[in-house]
Amino acid sequence: MATRMRELILLRHAHAEPASAGQADLDRPLSAEGLAEAEAAGRWLAANKLVPDCVLCSPARRTRETLEAVLAVIGYVDQRIEPAIYEATPGTLIALADAHGDAGRLMLVGHNPGLERLAALLHSGQSGDYRGMPPAGIAALSLPPGQALEPGAARLDAFWWP
């Protein structure tokens, strides 16, 4: 495994329903459109042979439902709910990914602005005002073997959205 390229897949949750009166943001479900987007994301991952070895998912209902729809297409993979992903900064996401460095292909299912800033930071070294990850968007990044997750260290292999 030491010679294999390490891959990081970032998946933003699909479109969610707006919060109803008194509903916590964490409890917002996917909309019908979001469910279709999540299924399309699963088909894209499968078609591009980007099935992850391990998935870390935010505890928010919309991220869990996005992941469930993806897994219905790609099949079961090792997955964990990771509370730190909700409202995470790029630094928090990097620490989580580093803690799971044994996974050859790790997928994080989360939210903006954290995911889009992480993609920009790892690819270009800048996170600034980057706004480029639509709902159900996927960024597939790769790092040379043994390379730490740090600004500018990753190559952006694919960027897709429904």
N, C-alpha and C positions, 0 to 999 in steps of 0.2 A: 504494500500500500504506500510505502514511502515515496515511490516513484510516480504515483498517480496524482494527477492534477486535483486539487481540492475545489469543490464547487459549492456555491452558495446561491440558493434560489430564494428570491423575495417575492411573496405573493400578498398583494393587498386584498383585503376583503372586498367582496362584490357589493353592489348597491344594496343599502339597507333601508328599511322603513324609517321615517322620521319618528322620534320619540313621541309617544302619546302622553297626555297629561299625567304627570306623576311617575312616568316610566324612567328608570335609570338608563343612562346611555349604554351601559354594559348589556342590557336586556333587549336592545333593538334587534329584531329579526331581519333576515334578508327579505327583500321584495321579490315578487315573481320574476322581475327583470334580473335581479341579483342572482337568483337561483340558476337561471339560464346562463348568465355570465360565468358562474362558478363551474357549471358543467362544461362549458366551452373551454375554460382554463384547464380542466382535467384532460379534455381531449387533446389540447395543444401540448401539454406536458407529455402525454402518452405518445403522441405522434412524433415528438422530438426526442424521445427516449431520455426524458429528464425526470424519471421517477426517483424521488429522494430516498435515501437510506433512513433518514430520521427527519421528523417534523416537530418543530416547536410552534405552538399556537397560542395566541392571546386567549384569555378566558372569555372575551366578549362573545355574546351569542352569534353575532354576524360573522365573526372569524371562524367560530366552530362550525357554523352551518356552511360556510364557504369550503372549509376543509372536508366536511362530510360529503359534499357534492363532488369535490375533486377525487376523494378516495373511492367513491362509487364508480368512477371511471377507471382510475389507475390501479385500484386494488389496495389492500391493507398495507400500511408501512408503520414502522415504529413511530409513535407519536406521543407527545406530552403537552399538557396544558401548562403554559409558562406565564404566570401572572405578571412578571416584569415586562412583558412585551406590550401590555396595555399602557399607552401614553409614554412609551420608551423613547429615549434620546438615541442618536446613533451610537454613542459610547456604550450605553446599556446593551444595545443589540450586538455590538462587537464583542462585548464581554460574554454574552450568552453564546454566541457562535464559537468563540474561542474555547469555552467550557465544553463544547461538543465537537472539538476538533478531530475526534476519532471517526466521526461520520464523514465518509468520502464526499457525499452529496447531502447537504443539510438544507432544509427549507424552513424559512420563517414565515408564518402567516400572521399579519398584523395590520398596522394602521399608518396613515400619514399623519403628521409630516415625517415621522421617524423612518419609515421604509424608504421614501424617496430621497431623504437626506443621506441615509446610509448608502444607497446605491450611488449617488453622486460622489460622496466622500471616498468610497472605496475605488471608484472608477477614475475620477478626475482629481481627487485630493481636495476638492472644495465642496462644501454642502450649502453654503449661502442661501439664496432665495430660490433654490431649485424647486420647481413645481411640475413634476412630470410623470406621476404615477396614478393613472386613472383607476377607478374601482375594478377589481379583478385583474389588475395589471401584474405582469410577471417580469422581473429582472433576473436573468441568469448570469452569474458572475463566476469567474474561475481565478484561482491563485496557483502559482507554481508550488510544487511540493515543499513543505517546510516553511513557506512564506507566512509571516504573521499577517493578521488582518490589520492593516493600517492604511492611512490615506494614500490613494493612488496605487495601491498594490494589486488591485484586481483588474481583470480584463472583462469588459461587458460582452458576453457571447451572444445574448439575445435579449430583446425587449419586446413584449407582446401585450396587447390588451384586446378585449372583445369589441 
